[in-house]
Amino acid sequence: MRYRISIVVCLVCILRLTPAIKILNAPIVTNVDEGLEIGSKLGEIKCINDTDDPDFRYKVTLLSVTPTTNCGGNGECFSIRSDNDDSKQPIYNIFHYPFANNRIQYSVVNEYKLEFQCQDQKLMNATGIADVRVVPNMAPQFVTKSGESVTKAAADLIVGTLVFTVSARDAENNELTYSQQNNFQEFNLDSRTGQIRVVEGFEAACTGTRKFSFQVTVKDDYHEFLTPITVDLNIDYPRQPTLIGANQEISVSERAPVGQYFHSFNVEDGTLSIDNGNPITPASIADKFTLQSDVLRIKEQFNFEEASSGNISFAVTNGVCRKLFYLLIKVIDENDKPNLLPKSQTGRVEEGFVTYDPQTFIDDEDILDTHTYKIVTALIGKDVVTDRFSINSLGVITSDADFDLDANQLNSQTVDFVIEVTDSGGLSDTAEVTLTITNANDNAPIISNTDIANNIMDCDPPMLIETIKASDADTGSNGQIIYTATSSGPLAVTASGNVYLRSAIAAGSSHTIVVFAEDLGSPPRESNIPATITISGIPCTTTTTTTVATTRAVNITINITSNVNNTNTGSGSNAGAGAGATATAAASTGFFDNPANLAWVILLAILGLLLLLLLLYLLWRFCFPRCCPGFCGSGGEGDGCCDCCRPKRFTAQPVRGQGDIHDFWQEHYQEQDYGSTFHRSAKPTPASHELGYLRHD
């Protein structure tokens, strides 16, 4: 027991005599901010011994880190090292370094324990614990007060202009991020600086949103966005121009005269003009008016039928602002005068119940207007015949009764109309129509003797049996009649209506021919009821045969050779000459048997006798006085007509006046002398001239 106590006492003494190493500032407590991204020095570790050995040296070694969360698998985010290992005694500090971008988070680990060891040069050791407490990061704080505002002029808000700077501070000087909860396309918030700048300029804007409220929030890397604050931007826009009298509907009459103003404006803070960027609709109305200062004047009369309304855009500018306005124009429809066309025309219709469509055209700008026709006057020459005609709603002229020209023996008649058209508003216009009513072939010939029956002896020669008579109420060629029939045995008809027996017929036989009367109108008309001629043969009676044959032979010749005259009682034309020629050949007679031929012969004989008497008078008057002077009191002297055949003896007659020189023969025969002259008609004989005027032999 005594030995054990001795050993313990000895050990204690040994220990007390041996220098001991210890940690000077134990226990060590230090802080580390959460979220550090860079290395930081946390605290110093000092070791000492219990002696004042000047040669004392030591080093500090990190043994472990507890826990290691967000600090690497072995606590690599902490270390203990010296600032300068080359110094005599380095100073050891605790350092923190983010490990693999892992940041210390207070919410995960709020305290780390670092075990370390101090060892001197004598290999004496001392172990200690350093508590590293995680200091939570502070949230950023706004410097800008919520509700702050700024006012800017729109003209100053060009692209890039700084409108507002939202500022915040962070106790740890962490990087801050700004965000805008209500975004505006005209502005942009810089997330790093908190500056709000213009991205769409307002310098050309006259109006728009006058106040923008920006809701801005901020955060750091350790905190979510804070509750946003609001900052306001107020924009002052320039004063907008105003146009009083626009943006409304006005009315203008289509009868408003050119030059008249129909609307005026009151312009404030600007200049008024028509906006060319918005075309006037419809385009036709653009030429109807002009803008003079602030007044609209009529340049060309409005036309409701052309454009019943129009839309005009106006612009008022004051240098910066340009504001658009509109004006609706409603054109008041007025009653336009109709124009009846053509103004003058002519037409032709045939007599009868007259119907004539002049095909007039009414030019009326009032498209839906109704019109009424009226005959103002109708004249035939100077005679008013308005009551004899009517006109319907389509402008067709009709006669109220049969218009018959034949009754007055007229080929045509002209009626001069003045027709009038009136619209529903009482306005009217007139036109002239000259209508010629021409003679029409409106009557068929009528045969007066339609049923004829005769007995002919079998010894009768070719002769005239009957003359068909017909009448036609028409005039001119429409009233000229010819007769036609198909030859039937011994019977034939001429164009003038004469029915002839061409050859003898046998007793007891019967022959019939049907004759039609046809006029020369266009188209021709034929009698409705023809003439039927029937002859029956009977035995010959000698006593009557010669008389009848002689008498009728003359009648045959007259009717066949006579020309067809224009009469309304059965006359025709030369169209029937062929038939007549056949009959004449059958009943041949002498030239003078025709009274017409005999009359011509007598007329020519009388004319020849008159011409002979005229010739005798001329001979007596002009020839006898020269050839036979004194004959039958013809005057003059001489030996009578016997001297006309003998040579004449010329006896010069004394020439009155200035002697023989200036007489007729001297004037024409100046190269010859003559002895005497008795008469200017007697040629003188040559002789010597006593005055020597001419050559003297």
C-alpha positions in Angstrom: 0.0 0.0 0.0 2.9 2.3 0.9 4.5 1.6 -2.4 1.3 2.5 -4.4 1.1 5.8 -2.7 4.7 6.6 -3.4 4.2 5.8 -7.1 1.2 8.2 -7.3 3.0 10.9 -5.5 6.0 10.5 -7.8 3.8 10.7 -10.9 2.1 13.8 -9.7 5.4 15.4 -9.0 6.6 14.4 -12.5 3.6 15.9 -14.1 3.9 19.1 -12.2 7.5 19.3 -13.1 6.6 18.7 -16.9 5.5 21.9 -18.9 1.7 21.5 -20.0 0.1 22.9 -23.4 -3.3 24.3 -23.3 -5.8 26.3 -25.4 -5.7 30.0 -24.4 -9.2 31.2 -25.6 -11.1 28.1 -24.9 -14.0 27.6 -25.2 -14.0 29.0 -28.8 -17.3 30.3 -30.1 -17.6 32.0 -33.5 -20.3 32.8 -36.1 -20.7 32.2 -39.8 -23.3 33.9 -42.0 -25.5 31.6 -43.9 -25.2 31.6 -47.6 -21.7 32.8 -47.9 -20.3 32.1 -51.3 -16.7 33.2 -50.6 -14.2 32.1 -48.0 -14.3 33.9 -44.7 -12.1 34.0 -41.6 -14.2 33.0 -38.6 -11.8 33.2 -35.5 -8.3 32.6 -34.1 -7.1 29.6 -32.0 -4.2 30.2 -29.6 -2.3 27.6 -27.6 0.1 28.2 -24.7 2.1 26.2 -22.1 2.4 26.8 -18.4 6.0 27.9 -18.6 7.5 30.9 -20.2 9.7 28.9 -22.5 10.8 31.3 -25.2 11.2 28.4 -27.6 7.6 27.2 -27.3 6.1 26.5 -30.7 2.8 24.8 -31.7 0.5 24.0 -34.5 -3.3 23.5 -34.7 -4.9 20.7 -36.6 -8.7 20.2 -37.4 -9.7 16.8 -36.3 -13.5 16.7 -37.2 -16.6 18.7 -38.1 -20.0 17.8 -36.8 -22.4 17.7 -38.6 -21.2 17.7 -42.2 -24.5 18.7 -43.9 -23.9 21.3 -46.6 -20.3 21.0 -45.7 -19.0 18.1 -47.7 -18.8 14.5 -46.6 -16.0 15.2 -44.1 -16.7 18.8 -43.2 -14.5 20.2 -45.9 -16.3 23.6 -45.7 -14.2 24.4 -42.6 -10.5 24.5 -42.1 -7.9 25.7 -39.6 -4.7 27.1 -41.0 -2.2 29.8 -40.5 -1.8 33.0 -42.3 1.9 32.5 -42.8 3.6 29.1 -42.2 7.0 30.7 -42.5 6.7 32.8 -39.4 8.3 31.8 -36.2 5.0 31.1 -34.6 2.1 31.1 -37.2 -1.3 32.4 -36.2 -4.0 29.8 -36.7 -7.6 30.7 -37.7 -10.8 29.0 -38.5 -11.9 29.5 -42.1 -15.1 28.8 -43.9 -15.2 27.9 -47.7 -18.4 27.0 -49.6 -18.0 23.4 -50.6 -19.1 22.5 -54.1 -21.4 25.5 -54.2 -23.2 24.2 -51.2 -24.1 27.1 -48.9 -24.7 26.9 -45.2 -28.3 27.4 -44.4 -29.5 28.3 -41.0 -32.7 26.4 -41.5 -30.8 23.2 -42.1 -27.9 23.4 -39.6 -27.6 26.2 -37.2 -24.4 25.1 -35.4 -21.3 23.2 -36.3 -18.7 21.8 -33.8 -15.1 21.7 -34.9 -12.7 19.4 -32.9 -9.1 20.5 -33.1 -5.8 19.7 -31.5 -2.8 21.9 -30.4 0.6 20.2 -30.4 3.9 21.8 -29.4 7.3 21.0 -30.5 7.6 18.5 -27.6 4.6 16.7 -29.0 2.5 17.8 -26.1 -1.1 17.8 -27.2 -4.2 19.7 -26.2 -7.7 19.1 -27.7 -10.4 21.6 -28.0 -13.9 22.3 -29.4 -14.8 25.4 -31.5 -18.6 26.1 -31.8 -19.4 27.7 -35.2 -22.9 29.1 -35.0 -24.8 29.8 -38.2 -26.1 33.4 -38.3 -29.3 33.6 -40.4 -29.2 36.1 -43.4 -31.3 39.3 -43.1 -34.0 40.0 -45.7 -33.5 43.1 -47.9 -35.4 46.3 -47.1 -36.9 48.9 -49.5 -35.5 52.3 -49.3 -38.2 53.7 -51.7 -41.4 54.4 -50.0 -44.6 52.8 -51.4 -46.9 55.4 -53.0 -44.1 57.6 -54.3 -44.9 59.2 -57.6 -43.2 61.2 -60.4 -44.7 63.4 -63.2 -43.3 63.5 -66.6 -44.3 65.3 -69.8 -45.2 63.1 -72.7 -42.9 64.9 -75.0 -40.0 64.0 -72.7 -40.7 60.3 -72.5 -38.6 59.1 -75.4 -37.2 55.6 -75.7 -34.6 55.0 -73.0 -35.8 57.7 -70.6 -35.3 56.8 -66.9 -38.7 57.2 -65.3 -38.0 55.9 -61.7 -35.4 54.0 -59.7 -36.7 51.6 -57.0 -34.0 51.0 -54.3 -33.5 48.5 -51.5 -30.7 47.6 -49.1 -29.4 44.3 -47.7 -27.6 44.0 -44.4 -25.4 41.3 -45.8 -24.9 43.2 -49.0 -26.4 40.2 -50.8 -27.2 40.8 -54.5 -30.8 41.9 -54.9 -33.3 41.0 -57.6 -36.1 43.4 -58.5 -39.3 42.3 -60.2 -42.5 44.1 -61.5 -45.7 42.3 -60.8 -47.8 44.3 -63.3 -46.0 44.7 -66.5 -46.6 47.5 -69.1 -45.4 47.2 -72.6 -44.3 50.8 -72.7 -41.8 50.3 -69.8 -39.1 48.0 -68.6 -37.8 47.3 -65.0 -34.1 46.4 -64.7 -34.0 43.4 -62.3 -30.5 44.3 -61.0 -30.8 48.1 -60.6 -34.5 48.6 -60.1 -34.5 51.3 -62.8 -37.8 51.7 -64.8 -37.1 53.0 -68.4 -39.3 53.9 -71.4 -39.3 51.3 -74.3 -42.1 52.9 -76.3 -41.9 56.6 -76.7 -44.7 59.0 -75.8 -43.3 62.1 -77.5 -45.8 61.9 -80.4 -48.7 60.9 -78.2 -51.5 63.4 -77.7 -53.5 61.3 -75.4 -53.3 58.0 -73.6 -53.0 56.5 -70.1 -52.2 59.4 -67.8 -51.1 57.3 -64.8 -49.0 54.1 -64.6 -48.8 52.4 -61.2 -45.8 50.0 -61.0 -45.9 47.3 -58.3 -42.2 46.4 -57.6 -40.8 43.7 -55.2 -37.2 42.7 -54.3 -35.5 39.6 -53.0 -32.0 38.2 -52.2 -30.8 34.7 -52.6 -32.0 33.7 -49.2 -35.4 35.1 -49.2 -38.4 35.1 -51.4 -39.8 38.3 -52.9 -41.0 40.8 -50.4 -44.4 42.4 -50.4 -44.4 44.8 -53.4 -44.5 48.5 -53.1 -46.2 50.8 -55.6 -44.7 53.8 -57.4 -46.7 56.0 -59.7 -45.8 57.7 -63.0 -48.1 60.6 -64.1 -47.9 61.7 -67.7 -48.8 65.2 -68.9 -50.0 65.1 -72.5 -50.1 68.2 -74.7 -53.5 69.9 -75.1 -55.4 68.2 -77.7 -57.0 70.1 -80.7 -60.8 70.3 -80.7 -63.2 70.6 -83.7 -66.6 71.8 -82.7 -69.3 70.9 -85.4 -67.8 67.5 -86.3 -68.7 64.0 -85.4 -72.3 64.5 -86.4 -74.7 64.2 -89.4 -75.8 67.1 -91.4 -78.2 67.5 -94.4 -77.8 69.4 -97.6 -80.4 69.8 -100.4 -79.4 68.7 -103.9 -80.8 72.0 -105.1 -78.4 74.0 -103.0 -76.6 76.4 -105.4 -72.9 76.3 -106.2 -71.0 78.6 -103.9 -73.3 78.4 -100.9 -71.8 77.2 -97.6 -73.6 74.4 -95.9 -71.6 73.8 -92.8 -69.0 75.5 -90.6 -66.6 74.4 -87.8 -65.0 75.9 -84.8 -61.4 74.9 -84.5 -59.5 75.1 -81.2 -55.7 74.6 -80.8 -55.0 73.4 -84.3 -55.4 73.6 -88.1 -58.2 72.0 -89.9 -57.8 69.9 -93.0 -59.3 67.0 -94.9 -57.7 63.8 -93.8 -56.2 62.2 -96.9 -55.4 59.0 -95.1 -59.1 58.2 -94.9 -60.7 58.5 -98.4 -64.0 60.3 -98.7 -66.8 57.8 -99.3 -68.3 57.6 -101.8 -65.6 59.1 -104.0 -68.1 60.9 -106.2 -69.1 63.2 -103.4 -65.5 64.5 -103.0 -66.0 66.8 -106.0 -69.2 68.3 -104.6 -67.7 70.6 -101.9 -64.5 72.4 -100.9 -63.1 73.3 -97.5 -62.3 77.0 -97.1 -60.7 77.7 -93.8 -63.3 76.3 -91.4 -66.3 76.4 -93.9 -67.7 73.9 -96.3 -68.9 75.4 -99.6 -70.7 73.7 -102.5 -68.5 73.3 -105.5 -70.9 71.3 -107.6 -74.5 70.6 -106.8 -75.2 67.4 -104.9 -77.1 64.7 -106.6 -79.2 62.4 -104.5 -79.4 59.8 -107.2 -75.7 59.7 -107.6 -74.9 59.7 -103.9 -77.5 59.9 -101.2 -74.9 60.3 -98.3 -71.2 60.7 -97.8 -68.6 60.3 -95.0 -65.7 62.9 -94.7 -62.8 62.6 -92.4 -61.1 65.7 -91.0 -57.8 66.1 -89.2 -56.8 68.9 -86.8 -53.1 69.2 -86.0 -51.2 71.6 -83.6 -47.6 70.5 -84.3 -47.6 67.6 -81.9 -51.1 66.3 -81.8 -53.2 65.2 -84.7 -56.8 64.3 -84.0 -59.3 62.9 -86.4 -63.0 63.8 -86.8 -65.8 62.8 -89.1 -68.8 64.4 -90.7 -71.8 62.5 -92.2 -73.5 64.3 -95.1 -77.1 63.3 -95.9 -78.3 64.6 -99.3 -82.0 65.6 -99.4 -83.7 64.3 -102.4 -85.5 67.0 -104.4 -87.9 66.5 -107.3 -85.8 66.7 -110.6 -87.4 67.8 -113.8 -87.9 64.9 -116.3 -86.3 65.2 -119.7 -88.4 63.7 -122.6 -86.3 62.4 -125.4 -86.0 62.6 -128.3 -87.1 66.2 -128.6 -88.3 65.8 -132.2 -89.1 62.7 -134.3 -91.1 61.6 -137.3 -93.0 58.4 -137.9 -95.4 56.8 -140.5 -98.5 54.7 -140.0 -101.2 53.5 -142.2 -104.7 54.8 -142.1 -107.3 53.1 -139.9 -107.3 52.9 -136.2 -103.9 54.6 -135.7 -101.5 53.2 -133.1 -98.0 54.7 -132.9 -95.3 54.2 -130.3 -92.8 57.0 -130.6 -90.6 55.1 -128.2 -89.8 58.1 -126.1 -87.3 57.9 -123.3 -87.7 59.8 -120.0 -84.5 60.9 -118.5 -85.3 61.5 -114.9 -82.8 61.4 -112.1 -85.6 60.5 -109.7 -85.3 56.8 -110.5 -88.5 55.8 -108.7 -90.6 58.7 -109.9 -93.8 58.0 -111.8 -94.8 59.8 -115.0 -98.0 60.7 -116.9 -98.2 61.4 -120.7 -100.5 64.0 -122.2 -101.1 65.2 -125.8 -100.9 69.0 -125.6 -101.8 69.7 -129.2 -102.5 67.7 -132.4 -102.6 69.7 -135.6 -103.4 68.8 -139.2 -102.3 71.9 -140.9 -104.0 74.6 -138.8 -106.9 72.4 -137.8 -106.8 71.2 -134.1 -107.6 67.5 -133.9 -106.4 66.9 -130.3 -109.7 65.3 -129.4 -109.3 62.6 -132.0 -106.2 61.1 -130.4 -105.2 59.6 -127.0 -101.9 58.7 -125.3 -101.5 56.0 -122.7 -99.1 55.7 -119.7 -96.4 54.2 -122.0 -96.5 57.1 -124.4 -98.3 55.2 -127.2 -100.5 57.4 -129.4 -103.8 56.0 -130.6 -106.7 57.4 -132.6 -110.1 57.4 -131.0 -111.9 56.5 -134.3 -111.1 55.1 -137.8 -108.8 57.5 -139.5 -109.9 57.1 -143.2 -108.0 59.0 -145.9 -110.1 57.5 -148.7 -113.1 59.5 -147.7 -111.3 62.7 -148.5 -109.4 61.2 -151.5 -106.0 61.7 -149.8 -102.9 59.6 -150.2 -101.4 60.8 -146.9 -102.0 63.3 -144.1 -99.6 64.7 -141.5 -100.4 65.2 -137.9 -98.1 67.3 -135.7 -98.2 66.3 -132.0 -96.8 68.1 -129.0 -96.7 65.5 -126.2 -95.9 66.2 -122.6 -94.7 64.1 -119.7 -95.3 65.1 -116.1 -93.7 63.5 -113.0 -95.3 63.0 -109.6 -94.0 66.3 -108.4 -95.7 68.3 -111.2 -92.6 69.0 -113.3 -93.0 68.4 -117.0 -91.2 68.4 -120.3 -92.4 68.3 -123.9 -91.4 66.7 -127.3 -92.6 67.0 -130.8 -93.8 64.1 -132.9 -94.6 64.4 -136.6 -96.8 61.5 -137.7 -97.6 60.9 -141.4 -100.7 58.7 -141.9 -100.4 57.0 -145.3 -103.1 55.5 -147.5 -103.5 51.8 -146.8 -105.0 49.2 -149.0 -107.8 48.6 -146.5 -110.7 48.0 -148.9 -111.2 45.0 -151.2 -112.8 45.5 -154.6 -116.5 44.9 -154.8 -118.0 43.4 -158.1 -121.4 44.9 -158.9 -122.5 42.2 -161.4 -121.6 38.9 -159.9 -124.0 36.5 -161.6 -124.3 36.7 -165.4 -126.0 34.2 -167.8 -126.2 34.6 -171.6 -127.4 32.5 -174.5 -125.0 32.5 -177.5 -126.0 31.2 -180.9 -123.7 28.6 -182.4 -123.1 30.8 -185.4 -122.0 33.9 -183.4 -118.4 34.9 -184.1 -115.9 35.9 -181.3 -117.4 38.9 -179.6 -117.7 40.8 -176.3 -120.2 39.1 -174.0 -120.1 41.2 -170.8 -118.1 43.8 -169.0 -117.5 43.1 -165.3 -117.8 46.2 -163.2 -116.2 46.6 -159.7 -115.5 49.5 -157.3 -112.8 50.0 -154.7 -113.1 52.6 -151.9 -109.3 53.1 -151.8 -107.4 55.8 -153.7 -104.3 55.7 -155.9 -102.8 52.4 -156.8 -104.8 50.8 -154.0 -108.0 51.7 -155.9 -106.9 50.5 -159.3 -108.5 47.3 -160.3 -107.6 44.5 -162.7 -109.6 41.4 -163.4 -108.3 37.9 -163.4 -109.7 34.5 -164.3 -108.6 31.1 -165.4 -109.5 30.6 -169.1 -112.4 28.2 -169.5 -113.0 26.9 -173.0 -114.2 29.6 -175.4 -114.4 32.3 -172.7 -111.7 34.7 -171.8 -111.5 37.9 -169.7 -109.2 40.9 -170.1 -107.6 43.0 -167.3 -110.2 45.7 -167.9 -113.0 43.2 -167.2 -114.2 42.5 -170.7 -115.4 38.9 -171.1 -115.1 37.6 -174.7 -116.2 34.7 -176.6 -113.1 33.5 -178.4 -114.7 30.9 -180.6 -118.1 29.6 -181.6 -119.8 27.2 -179.3 -122.0 24.3 -180.1 -125.7 24.5 -179.5 -126.7 22.8 -176.3 -123.3 23.3 -174.7 -122.7 25.4 -171.5 -119.5 27.2 -170.4 -118.8 29.1 -167.1 -115.9 31.4 -166.1 -115.2 32.9 -162.6 -113.8 36.4 -162.6 -112.1 38.1 -159.6 -111.4 41.8 -159.2 -108.0 42.5 -157.7 -106.5 45.9 -156.8 -102.9 47.0 -157.3 -102.2 47.8 -153.7 -99.4 46.3 -151.6 -100.3 43.7 -150.7 -103.1 43.4 -153.3 -106.6 42.6 -152.2 -109.1 40.4 -154.1 -112.8 40.7 -154.2 -114.5 38.5 -151.7 -117.3 37.6 -154.1 -116.3 36.8 -157.7 -118.4 37.3 -160.8 -119.7 34.1 -162.4 -120.4 34.2 -166.2 -122.3 31.3 -167.8 -123.1 31.0 -171.5 -125.3 28.5 -173.1 -125.2 27.6 -176.8 -128.4 27.8 -178.9 -129.1 27.2 -182.6 -128.3 30.0 -184.9 -131.0 32.4 -186.3 -129.9 33.9 -189.6 -131.9 37.1 -189.3 -130.2 38.3 -186.1 -126.9 36.8 -186.7 -125.5 39.5 -189.1 -126.7 42.4 -187.1 -125.4 41.1 -183.8 -122.2 40.0 -185.3 -121.5 43.4 -186.9 -122.4 45.4 -183.9 -120.5 43.2 -181.5 -117.5 43.0 -183.7 -117.1 46.7 -183.3 -117.5 46.5 -179.5 -114.8 43.9 -179.4 -112.3 46.0 -181.1 -112.9 49.1 -179.0 -112.6 47.3 -175.7 -109.5 45.3 -176.5 -107.5 48.3 -177.9 -108.6 50.8 -175.3 -106.1 51.6 -172.5 -107.2 50.9 -168.9 -107.7 54.2 -167.0 -107.5 54.8 -163.2 -111.1 55.0 -162.2 -112.8 53.5 -159.2 -115.7 52.1 -161.2 -114.1 49.2 -162.9 -111.1 50.5 -164.8 -107.8 48.6 -164.9 -104.3 48.8 -166.4 -102.4 47.4 -169.4 -101.9 44.2 -167.5 -104.7 42.6 -169.5 -103.3 43.4 -172.9 -102.5 39.7 -173.6 -106.1 38.6 -173.2 -107.4 41.4 -175.3 -104.9 40.7 -178.1 -106.2 37.2 -178.3 -109.8 38.4 -178.6 -108.8 41.0 -181.3 -107.1 38.4 -183.4 -110.2 36.4 -183.3 -112.4 39.4 -184.4 -110.2 41.1 -187.0 -111.6 44.5 -188.4 -110.2 47.5 -190.5 -108.1 50.3 -189.0 -110.8 52.9 -189.6 -113.4 50.7 -187.9 -112.1 52.0 -184.6 -113.6 55.5 -183.9 -110.5 56.4 -181.9 -108.2 55.8 -184.8 -110.5 57.8 -187.1 -110.4 60.7 -184.6 -106.6 60.8 -184.6 -106.6 60.9 -188.4 -109.0 63.8 -188.6 -107.0 65.7 -186.0 -103.7 65.2 -187.9 -105.3 66.3 -191.1 -106.6 69.6 -189.6 -103.1 70.2 -188.1 -101.5 69.7 -191.5 -103.9 72.1 -193.2 -103.1 74.8 -190.7 -99.4 74.4 -191.3 -99.9 74.7 -195.1 -101.8 77.9 -194.7 -99.1 79.3 -192.4 -96.5 78.5 -195.1 -98.5 80.2 -197.8 -98.8 83.3 -195.7 -95.1 83.5 -195.1 -94.4 83.2 -198.8 -96.8 85.9 -199.6 -95.5 88.2 -196.9 -91.7 87.9 -197.4 -91.0 86.4 -200.8 -93.5 88.0 -203.2 -92.4 91.6 -202.6 -88.9 90.8 -203.9 -89.6 88.3 -206.6 -92.9 89.7 -207.9 -93.3 93.4 -207.1 -96.8 94.6 -207.6 -98.2 91.2 -207.6 -101.6 91.1 -205.9 -100.8 94.4 -204.2 -97.5 93.3 -202.9 -96.0 96.7 -203.5 -92.8 97.7 -205.4 -92.1 98.1 -209.0 -91.0 95.6 -211.6 -92.1 93.5 -214.4 -93.9 90.9 -212.3 -93.0 87.4 -211.4 -91.5 86.8 -214.8 -88.5 88.8 -213.8 -87.7 86.4 -211.0 -86.2 84.0 -213.5 -84.3 86.6 -215.6 -81.0 88.4 -214.9 -81.7 91.7 -213.3 -80.4 95.1 -214.5 -79.0 97.1 -211.8 -79.7 100.7 -211.7 -77.9 102.7 -209.1 -80.0 104.8 -206.9 -78.9 108.2 -205.8 -77.3 108.0 -202.4 -78.3 110.5 -199.9 -75.9 112.2 -197.7 -72.3 112.8 -198.8 -72.3 111.5 -202.3 -71.3 108.3 -204.0 -68.2 107.8 -201.8 -70.0 106.9 -198.6 -72.6 104.5 -199.7 -72.9 100.9 -198.9 -71.0 99.4 -201.8 -68.3 102.0 -201.6 -67.7 100.9 -198.0 -67.3 97.3 -199.1 -65.6 97.6 -202.5 -63.1 100.4 -202.0 -60.7 98.9 -204.6 -63.3 99.2 -207.5 -65.1 102.0 -209.2 -68.6 101.7 -210.3 -70.8 103.7 -212.6 -74.2 103.8 -211.0 -76.2 102.2 -208.2 -80.0 102.2 -208.0 -80.5 100.3 -204.9 -78.4 99.0 -202.0 -79.6 95.5 -202.9 -78.3 95.8 -206.5 -74.7 95.2 -207.0 -73.1 98.1 -209.0 -71.2 97.9 -212.3 -67.6 98.9 -212.4 -66.9 102.5 -213.6 -64.3 105.2 -213.2 -64.8 107.3 -210.1 -64.9 111.1 -210.8 -63.4 112.0 -207.4 -60.5 109.6 -207.7 -61.1 108.1 -204.3 -60.7 104.6 -205.8 -58.3 103.4 -208.4 -59.1 105.1 -211.8 -58.4 103.1 -215.0 
